[in-house]
Every structure is written in C-alpha cells, then in structure tokens.
Amino acid sequence: MGALGPVVADASPELPGITAQDLLAKVQTAEVDGLSGTVRSATDLGLPALPGVDGGSQIPDLLTGEHTARVAFAGPDKARVAVLDEMAERVWTTDGKTAWAYDSAEREAVKVTLPARPATPARPKVAPEHEAYDPQAVAKKFLAQIDPTTKVEVTGTESVAGRDAYKLRLVPRTGKTTVGSVTLAIDSKTWVPLEVTVLPRTGKDPAVQLGFSSVSFDVPAASTFAFTPPKGVAVTEKKLPAITPKKADPAKPGAPKALPKTDPKKAADRPTVIGQGWESIVVLRDVKLPRGNAALDQLLANARTVQGSWGSGKILTSKMVSVLITDDGRVLTGLVTADTLAAAAPLAPR
C-alpha cells in the first residue's frame, strides 16, 4: 500500500476525522443495493483521436469533451446508462435476463438474451463506454494503480451532488507517468465515490472530471431497466450461449496440466497490458491505419520517430496520453511519458 497521509482536520463541511488508511479501506469495500442519478463528465486528454484506431487506458478514452448521462444500478444484475448527446440518445440497459443497446441517431437497437448464470456477479458486466459514466467503476481503476510509490492522503471535505464527502488524493511518486494526482470525492455515508478528478503532471486544469450532479441511493424500480424500442427502429436480436460450469480437474495431484489452446487470430484481437500500476501500457496488434487520411498523415509526419531492436515507429504525445504506432502494426498507449513508452516497446507482443 502507498504512503498514507494524516488525519483530515478543519475541513468544510464538518465531518469526523478519518485516516487515509481507513477511508481507503471503506471505499474499496463499498457496496450499495442501488443508486440512480445524473453524471457529468469533462475530458481533455490533449491528444487528437486517431482515425480507425480503438484502444484503452486507465482512463476510458471513449469520452472526449463534455457529456451528460443518466445512470441507474440495482442489485447484482441490473444496470442502465443513457448518454444524452446533442439531439440524440444512446442507451444500454439490462434487467439481468435481457440487455438492450439503442442509438437514437442511427435508429437501431440490439436485443441480447442473456444466459442464466449459476452465480450472479457483483455488478453486471458493462461495456467500457458505459462503464466510463460510473464514478465508482472509474475510481476503482485508479485505486488498482496504488503501489508503494503512491502517496495516499485525505485532503479535506467537499459537497458533491448535495452530499458531504471526503477528498481522497492519490499522488504517483514515479516520474514515468503523466498523472499528477487523482482526487476521489467519497460519500461520507455510503463510502461510494461521487466524483473523480485527474490532474496531469504538468498544468493546473483537470484532464478528467467525472461526477454526479444529482444522486439517490434508493433502489430504482424494476421498470427502470426495461426498454421498448420506439416505433420504426430496426431491432437485431442475439442470444448468448449458456454458461457451462467448469468441471473438476480429474488430473492427479502433481500431474502437469495441459495448457489451453488459444486461437492466434483471436488472441491478436485482444489488448495486452504490459507494466504495472501507473506505468501500465495497453498494446494492440495488427492495427491497420486508414490510408489517404490527411489529418492522420499530417499527425504522423510531425511525430517523433523512434527505433530499436524491436523495430521502428512514431510516438504521439500529449499532457496525459502517449501513443506509439509501430511500423509492423502495433499500437502502444498509456498514461506514461514518451520515453517510458519507447522503453517498453521491446516487451510488446507481436
């Protein structure tokens, strides 16, 4: 665990003092039966989008600019996220038996029949785009980065969405990350993160600010998670295969186990993470960049060229994100410095 700061004092609003260690323990185990509210986000990572490239990082990079979403969760298997775009709405919802994805701009909806589960998860599996509007989920991603080099401290209190909250700040002590600090506003009653603010190592303006503008911890009604597509919307239906419980391994104790077979093509489609904590880097393989794209061509032409025993490529940098595009179709990205990214290139799978 990282270095823990002092007990909070003389904060407003007035709340009982709490150590960073105790607050960290409470937020890491916080669970509520349900909640609903409006989430607002403002993201400025300082890097232009790369046409035709999808990826991920500690911060869900599917968000840019300012957005508003209405969210609701109930129990272990019900969730709804409705992103309110300009003149449009995108909805993802599940009641535990059926999941819907709807895009009002495209006039399309996908209905997925979910298999029965032998054991329910702690919270329904949410796509990264929708998880990006859940302050608790985003906060957990940063809490997972805590290591012995992280300074953890309580820096005061504040009011978020009309609720009293403690401010828990994480400060990386490694110079290899572009993250200056992450501040979590922790609800003083439920211990659920209400807001996440990420500051870059350079500059004073937040790179990411995600939080509730209104929130209720009452359990939403079951009808909240139902969905009826509007008239005229094209609906595609899918059914996920049933989940088969794993059978006990009949092998004798001490006997070597056969490694599972992996489809090389499917493995190449999945991102790989190298490094740990604040120095984590996501690697994508077999990325095909669009040809003849003027914006991308100009971006790469002005980018720094790096090379080594692993090959060569171009590095794009911003105040928060660094991206290395190799000549052999790999893309490395992370909240790390350009030099850290280049040093990790020999470790990236081909």
C-alpha positions in Angstrom: 0.0 0.0 0.0 1.2 3.5 -0.6 2.3 6.1 1.9 -0.7 7.2 3.9 -1.3 10.9 4.8 -2.5 12.4 8.1 -6.0 12.7 9.6 -8.2 15.3 8.0 -8.9 18.4 10.1 -10.5 21.8 9.8 -12.4 20.8 6.7 -15.7 22.2 5.4 -18.3 20.7 5.5 -17.5 19.4 9.0 -17.1 15.7 9.2 -15.4 13.4 11.7 -11.7 13.0 11.2 -10.6 9.8 9.3 -7.2 8.5 8.3 -6.4 7.8 4.7 -5.9 4.1 5.5 -9.4 3.8 7.0 -11.0 5.8 4.2 -9.2 3.7 1.6 -10.4 0.5 3.2 -14.0 1.8 3.3 -14.1 2.9 -0.4 -12.5 -0.3 -1.6 -15.3 -2.4 0.0 -18.2 0.0 -0.5 -21.4 -1.7 -1.8 -24.9 -0.3 -2.1 -28.2 -2.1 -3.1 -28.9 0.5 -5.8 -28.5 4.1 -6.9 -29.6 6.4 -9.7 -28.6 9.9 -10.8 -27.1 12.2 -13.4 -23.4 12.0 -14.2 -21.5 14.8 -16.0 -18.0 14.4 -17.4 -15.4 16.7 -18.9 -12.4 15.2 -20.6 -9.4 16.8 -22.2 -6.5 14.4 -22.7 -4.9 16.7 -25.2 -4.5 14.1 -27.9 -6.4 14.1 -31.3 -8.3 11.0 -32.0 -6.6 8.5 -34.3 -9.0 7.6 -37.2 -9.6 3.9 -37.3 -7.8 3.1 -34.0 -9.6 1.8 -30.9 -7.9 1.1 -27.6 -8.0 1.7 -23.9 -6.1 3.0 -20.9 -6.6 3.6 -17.2 -9.0 6.4 -18.2 -11.8 5.3 -20.5 -10.7 7.2 -23.6 -14.0 6.8 -25.4 -15.0 10.1 -23.8 -14.0 13.5 -25.1 -15.4 16.9 -24.4 -18.4 17.3 -22.1 -21.1 14.8 -21.7 -24.2 14.0 -19.5 -25.6 10.6 -18.7 -28.4 9.3 -16.6 -27.4 6.1 -14.7 -29.1 3.5 -12.5 -27.9 0.3 -10.8 -29.8 -2.2 -8.7 -28.6 -5.3 -7.1 -26.1 -7.6 -8.8 -27.7 -7.8 -12.3 -29.5 -4.6 -13.2 -28.0 -1.5 -14.8 -28.9 1.3 -17.1 -26.8 4.0 -18.8 -28.4 6.7 -21.0 -25.9 9.0 -22.7 -27.5 12.3 -23.7 -25.8 13.5 -26.9 -26.8 16.6 -28.7 -30.2 15.9 -30.3 -29.6 12.1 -29.7 -29.5 9.4 -27.0 -27.6 6.2 -26.6 -29.0 3.7 -24.1 -27.5 0.5 -22.6 -29.7 -1.4 -20.1 -30.1 -4.8 -18.7 -32.6 -6.4 -16.2 -30.5 -9.5 -15.7 -32.3 -11.5 -18.4 -32.2 -9.2 -21.4 -29.8 -6.5 -22.5 -30.6 -3.7 -24.9 -28.3 -1.3 -26.8 -30.0 1.6 -28.5 -28.8 4.5 -30.6 -31.4 7.1 -31.5 -29.3 8.8 -34.1 -28.9 5.5 -36.1 -32.4 4.4 -35.3 -31.0 1.0 -34.4 -31.3 -1.3 -31.4 -29.8 -4.6 -30.4 -31.6 -7.0 -28.1 -29.4 -9.7 -26.4 -30.9 -12.6 -24.5 -28.6 -13.4 -21.6 -27.9 -16.9 -20.4 -28.8 -18.0 -16.9 -25.9 -17.7 -14.5 -25.0 -20.3 -11.9 -23.7 -17.4 -9.7 -24.5 -13.7 -10.1 -21.6 -11.3 -10.4 -21.1 -8.3 -8.1 -22.3 -6.0 -10.8 -23.5 -6.6 -14.4 -20.7 -6.6 -17.0 -20.8 -3.2 -18.6 -19.1 -2.2 -21.9 -16.1 0.2 -21.4 -18.1 3.1 -23.0 -20.9 2.8 -20.5 -18.6 2.0 -17.5 -16.9 5.3 -18.2 -20.0 7.1 -16.8 -19.8 5.2 -13.5 -17.7 7.2 -11.0 -17.3 4.1 -8.8 -16.0 2.0 -11.7 -13.6 4.7 -12.8 -12.4 5.3 -9.3 -11.7 1.6 -8.8 -9.4 1.6 -11.9 -7.2 4.3 -10.2 -7.4 2.6 -6.8 -5.9 -0.5 -8.5 -2.9 1.5 -9.5 -1.9 2.1 -5.9 1.6 0.7 -5.1 4.3 1.5 -2.6 5.3 4.6 -4.7 1.8 6.1 -4.3 1.2 8.8 -1.7 -2.4 8.5 -0.4 -3.9 11.3 1.7 -7.1 12.8 2.9 -7.0 16.5 1.8 -10.3 17.8 3.2 -14.0 17.6 2.5 -16.5 18.9 -0.1 -20.1 18.8 -1.1 -20.9 16.8 -4.3 -24.5 16.5 -5.6 -25.7 17.8 -2.2 -23.9 15.1 -0.2 -21.0 15.5 2.2 -17.8 13.8 1.0 -14.2 13.3 2.0 -11.5 14.0 -0.6 -9.0 11.2 -1.0 -6.0 12.1 -3.1 -3.6 9.6 -4.9 -0.2 11.0 -5.9 2.1 8.8 -8.0 5.7 9.2 -7.0 7.1 7.8 -10.2 8.3 10.2 -13.0 7.3 7.7 -15.6 3.5 8.5 -15.5 1.8 11.6 -16.9 -0.7 11.5 -14.0 0.0 14.3 -11.4 -2.8 13.3 -9.0 -6.2 11.7 -8.7 -8.7 13.0 -6.2 -11.8 11.0 -5.3 -14.8 12.5 -3.6 -16.0 9.8 -1.2 -19.6 9.9 0.1 -19.4 10.1 3.9 -22.5 7.8 4.4 -22.2 5.1 1.8 -18.4 5.4 1.0 -19.2 5.3 -2.7 -17.0 7.6 -4.9 -19.1 10.5 -6.1 -16.5 12.3 -8.3 -13.2 11.6 -9.9 -10.7 14.4 -10.8 -7.5 13.7 -12.6 -4.8 16.3 -12.9 -1.8 16.0 -15.3 1.8 16.2 -14.1 2.1 19.5 -15.9 -0.6 22.1 -15.9 -3.4 23.0 -13.4 -6.5 22.2 -15.4 -8.1 18.7 -14.9 -7.7 16.2 -17.7 -10.7 14.3 -16.5 -13.5 15.3 -14.2 -16.4 12.8 -13.8 -19.0 13.0 -11.1 -22.7 13.1 -10.0 -24.6 16.3 -10.3 -27.5 14.5 -8.6 -27.7 11.1 -7.0 -30.1 9.0 -4.9 -29.2 5.8 -3.1 -32.8 4.5 -3.2 -33.1 1.3 -5.1 -34.6 2.1 -8.6 -37.8 0.4 -9.6 -37.6 -2.7 -11.8 -39.3 -0.8 -14.7 -36.2 1.5 -14.8 -34.3 -1.3 -16.6 -36.9 -2.3 -19.1 -36.7 -1.0 -22.7 -39.2 -0.8 -25.5 -37.7 0.3 -28.8 -39.5 3.3 -30.5 -41.7 2.6 -33.5 -39.7 2.2 -36.7 -36.4 1.3 -35.0 -34.6 -1.6 -36.6 -34.0 -4.4 -34.0 -31.3 -7.0 -34.2 -31.7 -10.0 -31.8 -28.9 -12.0 -30.4 -28.6 -14.8 -27.9 -25.6 -15.5 -25.8 -24.7 -19.2 -25.3 -25.3 -20.8 -21.9 -22.6 -20.7 -19.4 -21.2 -24.1 -18.6 -19.8 -24.6 -15.1 -16.2 -25.7 -15.1 -15.7 -29.4 -14.4 -13.3 -30.5 -11.7 -9.9 -31.4 -13.0 -9.5 -35.2 -12.8 -5.7 -34.9 -13.0 -3.8 -36.4 -10.1 -2.1 -34.1 -7.7 1.3 -33.1 -9.1 0.5 -34.1 -12.6 1.2 -31.4 -15.2 -1.8 -29.8 -16.7 -2.2 -29.2 -20.4 -2.2 -25.6 -21.5 -5.4 -24.4 -23.0 -5.4 -24.0 -26.8 -5.5 -20.4 -28.0 -6.6 -19.2 -31.4 -3.8 -16.9 -32.5 -6.2 -14.7 -34.5 -8.5 -14.1 -31.5 -5.5 -13.5 -29.2 -4.2 -10.9 -31.6 -7.5 -9.0 -31.4 -7.4 -8.7 -27.6 -5.4 -5.9 -26.0 -2.4 -6.9 -23.9 -1.2 -4.9 -20.8 2.4 -4.7 -20.0 3.9 -3.0 -17.0 2.1 -2.4 -13.7 0.3 0.3 -11.7 0.9 3.8 -13.0 3.2 2.5 -15.7 0.7 0.2 -17.3 0.7 0.2 -21.1 -2.0 -1.2 -23.4 -0.8 -3.0 -26.6 -2.9 -3.6 -29.7 -1.7 -5.8 -32.5 -2.5 -6.0 -36.2 -3.8 -2.4 -36.3 -4.5 -1.2 -39.9 -4.4 2.5 -40.2 -6.6 4.1 -42.9 -4.6 5.2 -45.9 -5.0 8.6 -47.5 -6.3 10.3 -44.3 -4.9 13.8 -44.5 -5.3 14.5 -40.7 -3.6 11.3 -39.7 -0.9 11.6 -42.3 0.0 15.1 -41.0 -0.2 13.9 -37.4 2.3 11.1 -38.1 4.6 13.3 -40.2 5.1 15.7 -37.3 5.5 12.9 -34.7 8.8 11.8 -33.2 10.5 8.8 -34.8 11.9 6.1 -32.5 13.6 2.8 -33.3 15.4 -0.1 -31.6 15.9 -3.8 -31.8 12.1 -4.1 -31.7 11.7 -2.1 -34.9 10.7 1.5 -35.5 7.6 3.7 -35.2 6.1 7.1 -34.4 5.3 8.5 -31.0 2.5 10.9 -30.4 2.4 12.7 -27.0 0.0 14.9 -25.1 -0.2 16.2 -21.5 -1.8 12.9 -20.5 -1.6 10.2 -23.2 1.4 8.8 -25.2 0.9 6.6 -28.2 3.5 4.6 -30.1 2.5 3.3 -33.6 5.0 0.8 -34.9 5.7 0.1 -38.5 4.6 -3.5 -38.0 1.1 -2.7 -36.9 1.3 -2.5 -33.2 -0.1 0.4 -31.1 1.1 1.0 -27.5 -0.7 3.6 -25.4 -0.7 4.6 -21.8 -0.7 7.4 -19.2 3.1 7.4 -19.4 5.9 9.5 -20.8 7.1 9.1 -24.3 10.5 7.7 -23.1 8.6 5.1 -20.9 6.6 4.0 -23.9 9.7 3.7 -26.1 11.5 1.6 -23.4 8.5 -0.7 -23.2 8.4 -1.4 -27.0 10.7 -4.5 -26.8 8.3 -6.1 -24.4 5.2 -5.6 -26.6 4.0 -8.9 -28.1 4.0 -9.1 -31.9 
